[in-house]
Amino acid sequence: MATGRTHRPATRSRGIPEATVARLPLYLRALTALSERSVPTVSSEELATAAGVNSAKLRKDFSYLGSYGTRGVGYDVEYLVYQISREL
C-alpha cells in the first residue's frame, strides 16, 4: 500500500549523505599518501583518480563538508585531511 512518502537516503546529523560518508575513507587514504609526500594541493581530477571515483562526485562530496577547491589551484591537502578526519 502506497503511503505517499518518498524514499530519502539516510544522512548523518550534519546532513551528509551516507554514500558520501562511505567514500570519505577512500579520500582520506589518498590524501594521507599525498600528505606523506609533502604535496600541498591536489586537483579534484587527481584526487578522484587516486580514490577511484568521478571528479564531479568528489566535488559534490566535498561540498557537503563545506570545502570548495580553488579553480586552477585545487584543494589544500592538509585541510581536507582535517575536515574528513573530523567527520569520521
C-alpha positions as CSV (number, residue, x, y, z in Angstrom):
1,M,0.0,0.0,0.0
2,A,1.5,3.3,-1.0
3,T,1.8,5.9,1.7
4,G,2.7,8.9,-0.5
5,R,6.1,9.1,1.1
6,T,9.2,9.3,-1.0
7,H,12.4,7.4,0.0
8,R,15.2,9.6,1.2
9,P,18.7,8.4,1.6
10,A,19.9,8.2,5.2
11,T,22.0,11.1,6.4
12,R,24.2,11.9,9.3
13,S,23.5,14.7,11.8
14,R,25.2,17.3,9.6
15,G,23.1,16.4,6.6
16,I,25.9,14.4,4.9
17,P,24.5,11.5,2.8
18,E,25.6,8.1,4.0
19,A,27.0,7.3,0.5
20,T,29.3,10.3,0.9
21,V,30.3,9.3,4.4
22,A,31.2,5.8,3.0
23,R,33.6,7.4,0.4
24,L,35.4,9.6,2.9
25,P,37.9,6.9,4.0
26,L,38.9,6.5,0.3
27,Y,39.6,10.2,0.1
28,L,41.4,10.2,3.4
29,R,43.7,7.3,2.3
30,A,44.6,9.1,-0.9
31,L,45.1,12.5,0.9
32,T,47.3,10.9,3.6
33,A,49.5,9.4,0.9
34,L,49.8,12.9,-0.7
35,S,50.5,14.5,2.7
36,E,53.3,12.0,3.4
37,R,54.9,13.1,0.1
38,S,54.5,16.8,1.2
39,V,52.1,17.6,-1.6
40,P,50.4,20.9,-0.6
41,T,47.5,20.9,-3.0
42,V,45.6,18.5,-5.2
43,S,43.1,18.9,-8.1
44,S,39.8,17.2,-8.0
45,E,40.8,15.2,-11.1
46,E,44.0,13.9,-9.4
47,L,42.3,13.1,-6.2
48,A,39.3,11.4,-7.9
49,T,41.6,9.2,-9.9
50,A,43.6,8.2,-6.7
51,A,40.3,7.4,-4.9
52,G,38.7,5.7,-7.8
53,V,35.7,8.0,-8.2
54,N,34.3,10.5,-10.6
55,S,35.7,14.0,-10.1
56,A,32.2,15.6,-10.1
57,K,31.1,13.2,-7.4
58,L,34.2,14.1,-5.4
59,R,33.5,17.8,-5.7
60,K,29.9,17.2,-4.6
61,D,31.0,15.1,-1.7
62,F,33.4,17.9,-0.6
63,S,30.7,20.5,-0.8
64,Y,28.9,18.6,2.0
65,L,31.9,19.2,4.1
66,G,31.9,22.9,3.3
67,S,35.1,22.5,1.3
68,Y,35.5,24.1,-2.1
69,G,38.7,24.0,-4.0
70,T,40.2,26.9,-5.8
71,R,39.9,26.9,-9.6
72,G,43.4,26.4,-11.1
73,V,44.9,25.6,-7.7
74,G,42.9,22.7,-6.2
75,Y,42.3,21.6,-2.6
76,D,44.6,22.1,0.3
77,V,45.6,18.6,1.3
78,E,46.2,19.2,5.0
79,Y,42.9,21.0,5.4
80,L,41.0,18.2,3.7
81,V,42.7,15.6,5.9
82,Y,41.5,17.7,8.9
83,Q,37.9,18.0,7.6
84,I,37.5,14.4,6.7
85,S,39.1,13.1,9.9
86,R,36.6,15.3,11.9
87,E,33.6,13.7,10.1
88,L,34.8,10.2,10.6
